[in-house]
Amino acid sequence: MSLSELLSFYINKKKTNMTQFAQYLGIDRSTLHKIIKGQRPATSEALVNKMAQYLCLSQEETKQILEAYEIDTIGAFIFYRRKHIQDFFKEADHVLDHHYQITEQVQGDQTLVDDVYTGRINVEHILYT
């Protein structure tokens, strides 16, 4: 959902007075109407936070409306690419925290020297596979 769709939904759900809402936000009522209709972007994340505060949105609803603002601002492709990378690194934290030591082994006249594998190598392996 876009920011304008979410705002419309929450405004209708909360039966919000548009004049009071615009006054609280410190913007013109016509500007607020354009933002809600998707004809004009919200000017800042602070404004969107203020909207969420006025509408008494829960933390989850506020997160949802801020994500919609970010998608409208930077585009869906970039937003979801960044989100997937962040999710990847959250899941890969356990790999980054471990070091793997393999000891030397002697076979006949040869000594095999083993390496220490760090999180960086494991992340590269994950990325390539």
N, CA, C and O atoms as a MOPAC input file, in Angstrom:
PM7 MOZYME 1SCF
protein

 N      0.83000 1    -1.18400 1     0.00000 1
 C      0.00000 1     0.00000 1     0.00000 1
 C      0.87600 1     1.25000 1     0.00000 1
 O      1.92700 1     1.28600 1     0.63900 1
 N      0.43900 1     2.24500 1    -0.70700 1
 C      1.16600 1     3.51400 1    -0.72900 1
 C      0.83900 1     4.32000 1     0.53300 1
 O     -0.09300 1     4.00800 1     1.27300 1
 N      1.63300 1     5.35600 1     0.74400 1
 C      1.40300 1     6.22600 1     1.89900 1
 C      0.01600 1     6.85700 1     1.82700 1
 O     -0.68600 1     6.92500 1     2.83700 1
 N     -0.38100 1     7.31300 1     0.65400 1
 C     -1.69600 1     7.96600 1     0.52600 1
 C     -2.83200 1     6.98400 1     0.83600 1
 O     -3.82200 1     7.36300 1     1.46300 1
 N     -2.69600 1     5.73800 1     0.40300 1
 C     -3.73500 1     4.73000 1     0.69700 1
 C     -3.80900 1     4.44100 1     2.18800 1
 O     -4.89900 1     4.32900 1     2.75000 1
 N     -2.64800 1     4.32100 1     2.82900 1
 C     -2.63600 1     4.06900 1     4.27500 1
 C     -3.21400 1     5.25200 1     5.04900 1
 O     -3.99500 1     5.07300 1     5.98400 1
 N     -2.82300 1     6.45500 1     4.65200 1
 C     -3.36600 1     7.62900 1     5.32800 1
 C     -4.88300 1     7.68900 1     5.18400 1
 O     -5.59200 1     7.93500 1     6.16100 1
 N     -5.37900 1     7.46600 1     3.98000 1
 C     -6.83600 1     7.46400 1     3.75600 1
 C     -7.52200 1     6.43800 1     4.64400 1
 O     -8.56000 1     6.71800 1     5.24400 1
 N     -6.93600 1     5.25100 1     4.72300 1
 C     -7.50600 1     4.18100 1     5.54000 1
 C     -7.58000 1     4.59600 1     7.01700 1
 O     -8.62900 1     4.47200 1     7.65000 1
 N     -6.44800 1     5.09200 1     7.56100 1
 C     -6.41500 1     5.44400 1     8.98100 1
 C     -7.26500 1     6.68000 1     9.28700 1
 O     -7.86900 1     6.76500 1    10.35600 1
 N     -7.31500 1     7.62000 1     8.37100 1
 C     -8.14500 1     8.81200 1     8.57200 1
 C     -9.62100 1     8.42600 1     8.62700 1
 O    -10.36900 1     8.91700 1     9.47200 1
 N    -10.03100 1     7.54500 1     7.72100 1
 C    -11.43000 1     7.07900 1     7.73900 1
 C    -11.72400 1     6.22900 1     8.96800 1
 O    -12.78600 1     6.34500 1     9.57800 1
 N    -10.78400 1     5.38700 1     9.31700 1
 C    -10.95400 1     4.51300 1    10.47600 1
 C    -11.08600 1     5.32000 1    11.77300 1
 O    -11.89600 1     4.98600 1    12.63800 1
 N    -10.29200 1     6.37100 1    11.90000 1
 C    -10.28800 1     7.18300 1    13.12400 1
 C    -11.28300 1     8.34700 1    13.06600 1
 O    -11.43900 1     9.08500 1    14.03800 1
 N    -11.95700 1     8.50600 1    11.91300 1
 C    -12.92000 1     9.59400 1    11.73200 1
 C    -12.29000 1    10.94600 1    12.10100 1
 O    -12.78200 1    11.67900 1    12.95900 1
 N    -11.19800 1    11.23500 1    11.42200 1
 C    -10.37600 1    12.40400 1    11.71800 1
 C    -10.93800 1    13.67500 1    11.09900 1
 O    -11.37500 1    13.67100 1     9.94800 1
 N    -10.92700 1    14.75300 1    11.85800 1
 C    -11.29600 1    16.07200 1    11.36900 1
 C    -10.09300 1    16.62600 1    10.59900 1
 O     -9.02800 1    16.83300 1    11.18000 1
 N    -10.26000 1    16.86500 1     9.30000 1
 C     -9.15500 1    17.25400 1     8.43400 1
 C     -8.59900 1    18.63900 1     8.76400 1
 O     -7.39400 1    18.86300 1     8.64800 1
 N     -9.45000 1    19.55100 1     9.16700 1
 C     -8.98300 1    20.90200 1     9.50600 1
 C     -8.08000 1    20.85300 1    10.73000 1
 O     -7.01100 1    21.46400 1    10.73700 1
 N     -8.50000 1    20.13100 1    11.76700 1
 C     -7.68900 1    20.00200 1    12.98500 1
 C     -6.39900 1    19.23700 1    12.70700 1
 O     -5.34500 1    19.56200 1    13.25300 1
 N     -6.48900 1    18.22100 1    11.85600 1
 C     -5.32300 1    17.42200 1    11.49000 1
 C     -4.28700 1    18.30900 1    10.79700 1
 O     -3.10700 1    18.26300 1    11.14300 1
 N     -4.71000 1    19.10500 1     9.83400 1
 C     -3.79900 1    19.99600 1     9.10700 1
 C     -3.18600 1    21.03100 1    10.05400 1
 O     -1.99600 1    21.33200 1     9.95600 1
 N     -3.98700 1    21.57000 1    10.96100 1
 C     -3.47500 1    22.54300 1    11.93500 1
 C     -2.41600 1    21.90300 1    12.81900 1
 O     -1.37400 1    22.50600 1    13.07600 1
 N     -2.67300 1    20.69300 1    13.28300 1
 C     -1.71000 1    19.97700 1    14.12400 1
 C     -0.38900 1    19.77300 1    13.37900 1
 O      0.68700 1    19.90400 1    13.96200 1
 N     -0.48200 1    19.45400 1    12.09400 1
 C      0.71000 1    19.20500 1    11.29400 1
 C      1.42600 1    20.49400 1    10.88900 1
 O      2.59800 1    20.47000 1    10.51200 1
 N      0.72200 1    21.60200 1    10.96900 1
 C      1.31100 1    22.87700 1    10.58700 1
 C      1.38700 1    23.06500 1     9.08000 1
 O      2.28100 1    23.73800 1     8.56700 1
 N      0.42800 1    22.45400 1     8.37500 1
 C      0.38200 1    22.59600 1     6.92300 1
 C     -1.01600 1    23.03400 1     6.50400 1
 O     -1.97300 1    22.93800 1     7.27300 1
 N     -1.10800 1    23.50500 1     5.29500 1
 C     -2.38900 1    23.93300 1     4.72500 1
 C     -3.27600 1    22.70700 1     4.50100 1
 O     -2.78900 1    21.62500 1     4.17200 1
 N     -4.57500 1    22.89300 1     4.68400 1
 C     -5.53100 1    21.79800 1     4.49100 1
 C     -5.48000 1    21.25700 1     3.06800 1
 O     -5.61700 1    20.05000 1     2.86800 1
 N     -5.28800 1    22.11600 1     2.08300 1
 C     -5.22400 1    21.66600 1     0.68700 1
 C     -3.96300 1    20.83100 1     0.44000 1
 O     -3.98500 1    19.88700 1    -0.35000 1
 N     -2.87600 1    21.18000 1     1.11200 1
 C     -1.63900 1    20.39000 1     1.00000 1
 C     -1.85400 1    18.99800 1     1.59100 1
 O     -1.44100 1    17.99500 1     1.00800 1
 N     -2.50000 1    18.94700 1     2.74700 1
 C     -2.81100 1    17.65700 1     3.37100 1
 C     -3.70200 1    16.82600 1     2.45500 1
 O     -3.48200 1    15.62500 1     2.29200 1
 N     -4.69800 1    17.45600 1     1.86300 1
 C     -5.60000 1    16.75600 1     0.94600 1
 C     -4.82000 1    16.16500 1    -0.23800 1
 O     -5.07900 1    15.03400 1    -0.65000 1
 N     -3.87000 1    16.92800 1    -0.77900 1
 C     -3.05400 1    16.44800 1    -1.90700 1
 C     -2.16900 1    15.27600 1    -1.50000 1
 O     -1.97900 1    14.34100 1    -2.27800 1
 N     -1.63100 1    15.32100 1    -0.29000 1
 C     -0.80200 1    14.20200 1     0.20600 1
 C     -1.65800 1    12.94600 1     0.32700 1
 O     -1.23800 1    11.85900 1    -0.07100 1
 N     -2.85800 1    13.10100 1     0.87600 1
 C     -3.76000 1    11.96200 1     1.06700 1
 C     -4.21500 1    11.38300 1    -0.27100 1
 O     -4.39900 1    10.17200 1    -0.39400 1
 N     -4.39500 1    12.23200 1    -1.25700 1
 C     -4.82600 1    11.78500 1    -2.59300 1
 C     -3.66100 1    11.28000 1    -3.44300 1
 O     -3.87700 1    10.77800 1    -4.54600 1
 N     -2.42400 1    11.40600 1    -2.94300 1
 C     -1.26500 1    10.94300 1    -3.69300 1
 C     -0.81600 1    11.90100 1    -4.77600 1
 O     -0.02300 1    11.53100 1    -5.64200 1
 N     -1.30900 1    13.11800 1    -4.74000 1
 C     -0.94700 1    14.12500 1    -5.73800 1
 C      0.31300 1    14.89700 1    -5.35000 1
 O      0.89200 1    15.61300 1    -6.16700 1
 N      0.72400 1    14.73900 1    -4.10000 1
 C      1.90900 1    15.43800 1    -3.59700 1
 C      2.58000 1    14.54000 1    -2.56700 1
 O      1.89400 1    13.92500 1    -1.75000 1
 N      3.90900 1    14.45100 1    -2.58800 1
 C      4.58000 1    13.60200 1    -1.59400 1
 C      4.65200 1    14.28100 1    -0.22800 1
 O      4.63900 1    15.50800 1    -0.12700 1
 N      4.72700 1    13.47800 1     0.79900 1
 C      4.95300 1    14.02800 1     2.14100 1
 C      6.34800 1    14.65100 1     2.14300 1
 O      7.27100 1    14.11200 1     1.53300 1
 N      6.50000 1    15.76800 1     2.81900 1
 C      7.75100 1    16.51900 1     2.74100 1
 C      8.89800 1    15.92000 1     3.54600 1
 O     10.06400 1    16.13500 1     3.21400 1
 N      8.57700 1    15.16600 1     4.60700 1
 C      9.65300 1    14.62000 1     5.43800 1
 C      9.15400 1    13.44700 1     6.27500 1
 O      7.95400 1    13.23400 1     6.45000 1
 N     10.12100 1    12.70400 1     6.77700 1
 C      9.79600 1    11.60000 1     7.68700 1
 C      9.22000 1    12.14500 1     8.99000 1
 O      8.36000 1    11.51700 1     9.60900 1
 N      9.69600 1    13.31200 1     9.40000 1
 C      9.17900 1    13.93900 1    10.62800 1
 C      7.69000 1    14.24100 1    10.49000 1
 O      6.92700 1    14.06200 1    11.44000 1
 N      7.27500 1    14.69800 1     9.30900 1
 C      5.85700 1    14.97000 1     9.07500 1
 C      5.04300 1    13.68400 1     9.15900 1
 O      3.95100 1    13.67300 1     9.72800 1
 N      5.57000 1    12.60500 1     8.59500 1
 C      4.86400 1    11.31900 1     8.63200 1
 C      4.77200 1    10.81400 1    10.07200 1
 O      3.74000 1    10.27400 1    10.47100 1
 N      5.83100 1    10.98200 1    10.84800 1
 C      5.79100 1    10.60800 1    12.27100 1
 C      4.74100 1    11.41300 1    13.01800 1
 O      4.02800 1    10.87800 1    13.86800 1
 N      4.64900 1    12.68800 1    12.70400 1
 C      3.66000 1    13.55700 1    13.33800 1
 C      2.24300 1    13.11200 1    12.96300 1
 O      1.33400 1    13.15000 1    13.79200 1
 N      2.06700 1    12.69300 1    11.71300 1
 C      0.76600 1    12.17200 1    11.27100 1
 C      0.39200 1    10.93500 1    12.07900 1
 O     -0.73100 1    10.80600 1    12.56500 1
 N      1.35500 1    10.03000 1    12.21200 1
 C      1.11400 1     8.79700 1    12.97500 1
 C      0.78200 1     9.10800 1    14.42700 1
 O     -0.07800 1     8.46800 1    15.03300 1
 N      1.46800 1    10.09100 1    14.97000 1
 C      1.22100 1    10.48500 1    16.35600 1
 C     -0.19800 1    11.04000 1    16.51600 1
 O     -0.90700 1    10.67400 1    17.45400 1
 N     -0.60600 1    11.91200 1    15.60800 1
 C     -1.94100 1    12.50100 1    15.67800 1
 C     -3.02400 1    11.43200 1    15.54100 1
 O     -4.05800 1    11.48800 1    16.20500 1
 N     -2.76800 1    10.45800 1    14.66600 1
 C     -3.75000 1     9.40100 1    14.42400 1
 C     -3.71600 1     8.30900 1    15.49600 1
 O     -4.49700 1     7.35900 1    15.44500 1
 N     -2.80600 1     8.44900 1    16.46600 1
 C     -2.65400 1     7.47300 1    17.56600 1
 C     -2.42500 1     6.05900 1    17.02100 1
 O     -3.08400 1     5.10700 1    17.43800 1
 N     -1.49300 1     5.94300 1    16.09200 1
 C     -1.19900 1     4.64200 1    15.49800 1
 C     -0.30800 1     3.82800 1    16.42100 1
 O      0.50300 1     4.38300 1    17.16200 1
 N     -0.46200 1     2.51700 1    16.37300 1
 C      0.38800 1     1.62100 1    17.14900 1
 C      1.80200 1     1.63700 1    16.55200 1
 O      2.02800 1     2.21300 1    15.48800 1
 N      2.73500 1     1.00800 1    17.24000 1
 C      4.10900 1     0.93600 1    16.73300 1
 C      4.15100 1     0.21900 1    15.37700 1
 O      4.86400 1     0.64400 1    14.46800 1
 N      3.39400 1    -0.85300 1    15.25300 1
 C      3.36600 1    -1.61000 1    14.00000 1
 C      2.75400 1    -0.77500 1    12.86900 1
 O      3.25300 1    -0.78500 1    11.74400 1
 N      1.68800 1    -0.06700 1    13.17000 1
 C      1.05500 1     0.78400 1    12.16400 1
 C      1.97800 1     1.94100 1    11.76700 1
 O      2.04800 1     2.31500 1    10.59700 1
 N      2.68100 1     2.50200 1    12.75300 1
 C      3.63300 1     3.57500 1    12.47300 1
 C      4.76800 1     3.06000 1    11.59700 1
 O      5.18300 1     3.72700 1    10.65000 1
 N      5.26300 1     1.87900 1    11.91600 1
 C      6.31600 1     1.27300 1    11.09400 1
 C      5.82200 1     1.08300 1     9.65600 1
 O      6.54900 1     1.35600 1     8.70100 1
 N      4.61100 1     0.62600 1     9.51900 1
 C      4.01600 1     0.39500 1     8.20000 1
 C      3.89200 1     1.70100 1     7.40700 1
 O      4.19600 1     1.73300 1     6.21500 1
 N      3.45800 1     2.75100 1     8.05300 1
 C      3.28100 1     4.03200 1     7.36500 1
 C      4.63500 1     4.65800 1     7.01800 1
 O      4.76600 1     5.30800 1     5.98000 1
 N      5.64500 1     4.46800 1     7.87800 1
 C      6.98600 1     4.97400 1     7.57500 1
 C      7.61800 1     4.20500 1     6.41200 1
 O      8.31100 1     4.79300 1     5.58200 1
 N      7.37800 1     2.89200 1     6.35300 1
 C      7.86200 1     2.10200 1     5.22100 1
 C      7.19600 1     2.56500 1     3.92700 1
 O      7.85100 1     2.66100 1     2.88900 1
 N      5.91300 1     2.84700 1     3.98600 1
 C      5.20200 1     3.33800 1     2.80200 1
 C      5.78100 1     4.68000 1     2.35300 1
 O      5.92000 1     4.92700 1     1.15500 1
 N      6.11400 1     5.53800 1     3.30400 1
 C      6.73600 1     6.82700 1     2.97800 1
 C      8.08000 1     6.59500 1     2.29100 1
 O      8.38100 1     7.22500 1     1.27800 1
 N      8.88500 1     5.68700 1     2.84700 1
 C     10.20800 1     5.41400 1     2.26700 1
 C     10.08500 1     4.81900 1     0.86300 1
 O     10.85800 1     5.17000 1    -0.02800 1
 N      9.12500 1     3.92700 1     0.66600 1
 C      8.89700 1     3.35500 1    -0.66200 1
 C      8.50500 1     4.45200 1    -1.64500 1
 O      9.00800 1     4.48800 1    -2.76900 1
 N      7.61800 1     5.34000 1    -1.23200 1
 C      7.21800 1     6.45400 1    -2.09700 1
 C      8.40300 1     7.36000 1    -2.40900 1
 O      8.48800 1     7.91800 1    -3.50300 1
 N      9.31800 1     7.50900 1    -1.45000 1
 C     10.45100 1     8.42600 1    -1.60500 1
 C     11.55600 1     7.85100 1    -2.48700 1
 O     12.03800 1     8.52600 1    -3.39700 1
 N     11.96500 1     6.59400 1    -2.22000 1
 C     13.11600 1     6.03100 1    -2.94900 1
 C     12.73000 1     5.00700 1    -4.00400 1
 O     13.56100 1     4.62000 1    -4.82600 1
 N     11.49800 1     4.57100 1    -3.98900 1
 C     11.05000 1     3.57200 1    -4.95400 1
 C     11.05100 1     2.17700 1    -4.36000 1
 O     11.85800 1     1.85700 1    -3.48700 1
 N     10.14500 1     1.36200 1    -4.84000 1
 C      9.96800 1     0.01400 1    -4.30100 1
 C     11.18500 1    -0.87100 1    -4.54100 1
 O     11.58100 1    -1.62900 1    -3.65500 1
 N     11.78400 1    -0.78300 1    -5.72800 1
 C     12.92600 1    -1.64700 1    -6.04500 1
 C     14.07000 1    -1.42800 1    -5.07100 1
 O     14.60200 1    -2.39200 1    -4.52000 1
 N     14.45800 1    -0.18000 1    -4.84900 1
 C     15.56800 1     0.11800 1    -3.93600 1
 C     15.19800 1    -0.22900 1    -2.50500 1
 O     16.01700 1    -0.78700 1    -1.77500 1
 N     13.97500 1     0.09000 1    -2.09000 1
 C     13.54200 1    -0.20600 1    -0.72000 1
 C     13.64800 1    -1.70300 1    -0.42600 1
 O     14.24100 1    -2.09700 1     0.57800 1
 N     13.07700 1    -2.53800 1    -1.29900 1
 C     13.08100 1    -3.97900 1    -1.03800 1
 C     14.46000 1    -4.59000 1    -1.21500 1
 O     14.77700 1    -5.57600 1    -0.55000 1
 N     15.29000 1    -4.03700 1    -2.09200 1
 C     16.66400 1    -4.52700 1    -2.21900 1
 C     17.41200 1    -4.27000 1    -0.91200 1
 O     18.10100 1    -5.15400 1    -0.40300 1
 N     17.27500 1    -3.06100 1    -0.37200 1
 C     17.92100 1    -2.74200 1     0.91400 1
 C     17.38100 1    -3.62100 1     2.03500 1
 O     18.13900 1    -4.09900 1     2.87900 1
 N     16.07200 1    -3.82900 1     2.03900 1
 C     15.44200 1    -4.64800 1     3.07500 1
 C     15.95300 1    -6.08800 1     3.02400 1
 O     16.21900 1    -6.68200 1     4.06800 1
 N     16.09000 1    -6.64900 1     1.83500 1
 C     16.59100 1    -8.01400 1     1.69300 1
 C     18.04600 1    -8.12300 1     2.14900 1
 O     18.43300 1    -9.12100 1     2.75600 1
 N     18.84400 1    -7.10800 1     1.86000 1
 C     20.24000 1    -7.12100 1     2.30200 1
 C     20.31100 1    -7.04300 1     3.82400 1
 O     21.09500 1    -7.76000 1     4.44800 1
 N     19.50000 1    -6.18000 1     4.42100 1
 C     19.47200 1    -6.08500 1     5.88500 1
 C     19.03200 1    -7.40000 1     6.50700 1
 O     19.62400 1    -7.84200 1     7.49300 1
 N     18.00900 1    -8.03300 1     5.95200 1
 C     17.53800 1    -9.32400 1     6.45700 1
 C     18.62500 1   -10.38600 1     6.32700 1
 O     18.80700 1   -11.21200 1     7.22200 1
 N     19.34300 1   -10.36000 1     5.21100 1
 C     20.42100 1   -11.31900 1     4.99800 1
 C     21.47000 1   -11.19500 1     6.09300 1
 O     21.88800 1   -12.19800 1     6.67100 1
 N     21.90000 1    -9.95400 1     6.38400 1
 C     22.93500 1    -9.77400 1     7.39200 1
 C     22.43900 1   -10.08100 1     8.79600 1
 O     23.22900 1   -10.50100 1     9.64100 1
 N     21.15800 1    -9.88400 1     9.07000 1
 C     20.60800 1   -10.29100 1    10.36400 1
 C     20.69300 1   -11.80400 1    10.51200 1
 O     21.04700 1   -12.31000 1    11.57700 1
 N     20.36600 1   -12.52500 1     9.43900 1
 C     20.41800 1   -13.98300 1     9.47600 1
 C     21.84900 1   -14.50100 1     9.47000 1
 O     22.11700 1   -15.58200 1     9.99400 1
 N     22.76800 1   -13.74700 1     8.88600 1
 C     24.15100 1   -14.19500 1     8.76700 1
 C     25.00200 1   -13.83300 1     9.97600 1
 O     26.18500 1   -14.17100 1    10.01300 1
 N     24.42400 1   -13.15000 1    10.96900 1
 C     25.20300 1   -12.74200 1    12.14500 1
 C     25.90300 1   -13.91700 1    12.81700 1
 O     27.04900 1   -13.79100 1    13.24700 1
 N     25.23300 1   -15.04600 1    12.91100 1
 C     25.86000 1   -16.19700 1    13.56800 1
 C     27.06800 1   -16.67600 1    12.79300 1
 O     28.01300 1   -17.18800 1    13.39300 1
 N     27.06700 1   -16.52800 1    11.48600 1
 C     28.22200 1   -16.91300 1    10.67400 1
 C     29.36800 1   -15.94300 1    10.90000 1
 O     30.52300 1   -16.35800 1    10.99200 1
 N     29.06200 1   -14.66600 1    10.99000 1
 C     30.08800 1   -13.64700 1    11.16300 1
 C     30.76400 1   -13.73400 1    12.52400 1
 O     31.90800 1   -13.30500 1    12.66800 1
 N     30.09000 1   -14.27400 1    13.51300 1
 C     30.63200 1   -14.32900 1    14.86800 1
 C     31.55000 1   -15.52700 1    15.11200 1
 O     32.18500 1   -15.60300 1    16.16400 1
 N     31.63000 1   -16.44000 1    14.18700 1
 C     32.41500 1   -17.66100 1    14.41200 1
 C     33.70600 1   -17.66200 1    13.61300 1
 O     33.76900 1   -17.15200 1    12.49400 1
 N     34.73600 1   -18.24800 1    14.21500 1
 C     35.99400 1   -18.52400 1    13.51600 1
 C     36.17300 1   -20.03300 1    13.54000 1
 O     35.89600 1   -20.69000 1    14.54400 1
 N     36.63000 1   -20.56000 1    12.44700 1
 C     36.81000 1   -21.99900 1    12.34900 1
 C     38.29600 1   -22.29900 1    12.19600 1
 O     38.92700 1   -21.84900 1    11.24000 1
 N     38.85200 1   -23.05100 1    13.12700 1
 C     40.27500 1   -23.39700 1    13.10900 1
 C     40.41700 1   -24.86000 1    12.71300 1
 O     39.80300 1   -25.74300 1    13.31200 1
 N     41.22300 1   -25.09800 1    11.71000 1
 C     41.51800 1   -26.47300 1    11.29900 1
 C     42.99600 1   -26.69400 1    11.56900 1
 O     43.83600 1   -25.90500 1    11.13700 1
 N     43.30800 1   -27.74200 1    12.26700 1
 C     44.68000 1   -27.96900 1    12.70800 1
 C     45.53100 1   -28.61500 1    11.61100 1
 O     45.02100 1   -29.05800 1    10.58200 1
 N     46.85300 1   -28.65600 1    11.86500 1
 C     47.77700 1   -29.26900 1    10.91100 1
 C     47.62000 1   -30.77900 1    10.92800 1
 O     47.31600 1   -31.38700 1    11.95500 1
 N     47.83400 1   -31.35700 1     9.77200 1
 C     47.79700 1   -32.80700 1     9.65500 1
 C     49.06200 1   -33.24300 1     8.94200 1
 O     49.48400 1   -32.62500 1     7.96500 1
 N     49.65700 1   -34.30600 1     9.43600 1
 C     50.86200 1   -34.82400 1     8.79200 1
 C     50.47800 1   -36.08700 1     8.04600 1
 O     49.90500 1   -37.01700 1     8.61400 1
 N     50.81100 1   -36.10300 1     6.73400 1
 C     50.56000 1   -37.28600 1     5.91900 1
 C     51.86300 1   -37.65300 1     5.23300 1
 O     52.30400 1   -36.97900 1     4.30300 1
 N     52.47400 1   -38.73700 1     5.70800 1
 C     53.75600 1   -39.14900 1     5.13100 1
 C     54.79900 1   -38.07700 1     5.35200 1
 O     55.02200 1   -37.64800 1     6.48400 1
 N     55.44600 1   -37.63600 1     4.27000 1
 C     56.47300 1   -36.60500 1     4.35500 1
 C     55.89600 1   -35.19200 1     4.23600 1
 O     56.63900 1   -34.21700 1     4.35800 1
 N     54.58600 1   -35.06400 1     4.00000 1
 C     53.98500 1   -33.75300 1     3.80200 1
 C     53.21600 1   -33.30500 1     5.03900 1
 O     52.54100 1   -34.09500 1     5.70000 1
 N     53.33900 1   -32.02400 1     5.32800 1
 C     52.53800 1   -31.40600 1     6.38100 1
 C     51.52300 1   -30.49900 1     5.69700 1
 O     51.88500 1   -29.58400 1     4.95800 1
 N     50.27100 1   -30.76400 1     5.95100 1
 C     49.20800 1   -29.94300 1     5.38000 1
 C     48.89000 1   -28.81600 1     6.36400 1
 O     48.45300 1   -29.07000 1     7.48600 1
 N     49.11000 1   -27.58700 1     5.94200 1
 C     48.83100 1   -26.43900 1     6.79300 1
 C     47.42000 1   -25.97700 1     6.48800 1
 O     47.07400 1   -25.64700 1     5.35300 1
 N     46.63500 1   -25.96600 1     7.52400 1
 C     45.25100 1   -25.55500 1     7.35800 1
 C     45.08200 1   -24.10000 1     7.76000 1
 O     45.94300 1   -23.50900 1     8.41200 1
 N     43.98600 1   -23.55500 1     7.36800 1
 C     43.70800 1   -22.13300 1     7.53800 1
 C     42.68200 1   -21.89600 1     8.63200 1
 O     42.01100 1   -22.81600 1     9.10000 1
 N     42.58200 1   -20.64900 1     9.01900 1
 C     41.50100 1   -20.20700 1     9.88100 1
 C     40.47200 1   -19.56000 1     8.96200 1
 O     40.78300 1   -18.63100 1     8.21600 1
 N     39.26900 1   -20.05300 1     9.02800 1
 C     38.20200 1   -19.50200 1     8.20500 1
 C     37.40500 1   -18.52700 1     9.04000 1
 O     36.87300 1   -18.89000 1    10.08900 1
 N     37.31900 1   -17.30100 1     8.58600 1
 C     36.61100 1   -16.27400 1     9.34400 1
 C     35.22400 1   -16.05100 1     8.77500 1
 O     34.85200 1   -16.62500 1     7.75100 1
 N     34.47800 1   -15.21800 1     9.44900 1
 C     33.13600 1   -14.88400 1     8.99600 1
 C     33.12100 1   -14.30700 1     7.59900 1
 O     32.18600 1   -14.56000 1     6.83900 1
 N     34.15100 1   -13.52600 1     7.23700 1
 C     34.21100 1   -12.90700 1     5.92000 1
 C     34.19600 1   -13.95700 1     4.82800 1
 O     33.47200 1   -13.81900 1     3.84300 1
 N     34.98100 1   -14.99800 1     4.99100 1
 C     35.03300 1   -16.06700 1     3.99100 1
 C     33.69300 1   -16.77700 1     3.90500 1
 O     33.22500 1   -17.10800 1     2.81600 1
 N     33.08600 1   -17.00800 1     5.04400 1
 C     31.78300 1   -17.67600 1     5.03500 1
 C     30.71300 1   -16.82000 1     4.37600 1
 O     29.85500 1   -17.33500 1     3.65900 1
 N     30.76100 1   -15.51000 1     4.61900 1
 C     29.79500 1   -14.62100 1     3.97200 1
 C     30.00200 1   -14.63800 1     2.46400 1
 O     29.03400 1   -14.70500 1     1.70500 1
 N     31.25100 1   -14.57900 1     2.02600 1
 C     31.52000 1   -14.63800 1     0.58800 1
 C     30.99500 1   -15.94800 1     0.00700 1
 O     30.41700 1   -15.96000 1    -1.08000 1
 N     31.19300 1   -17.03900 1     0.72200 1
 C     30.68800 1   -18.33300 1     0.26500 1
 C     29.15800 1   -18.30900 1     0.14000 1
 O     28.59200 1   -18.78700 1    -0.84300 1
 N     28.51700 1   -17.74800 1     1.15000 1
 C     27.04600 1   -17.64600 1     1.11100 1
 C     26.58700 1   -16.79700 1    -0.06600 1
 O     25.63300 1   -17.15100 1    -0.76000 1
 N     27.26800 1   -15.67600 1    -0.29000 1
 C     26.89600 1   -14.79800 1    -1.38600 1
 C     27.04700 1   -15.48100 1    -2.74700 1
 O     26.20600 1   -15.31100 1    -3.63000 1
 N     28.11800 1   -16.24900 1    -2.90800 1
 C     28.35100 1   -16.89800 1    -4.19000 1
 C     27.46300 1   -18.11500 1    -4.40000 1
 O     27.15700 1   -18.46900 1    -5.53900 1
 N     27.04900 1   -18.75800 1    -3.31600 1
 C     26.18100 1   -19.92300 1    -3.47600 1
 C     24.73500 1   -19.51400 1    -3.36900 1
 O     23.84500 1   -20.35800 1    -3.47800 1

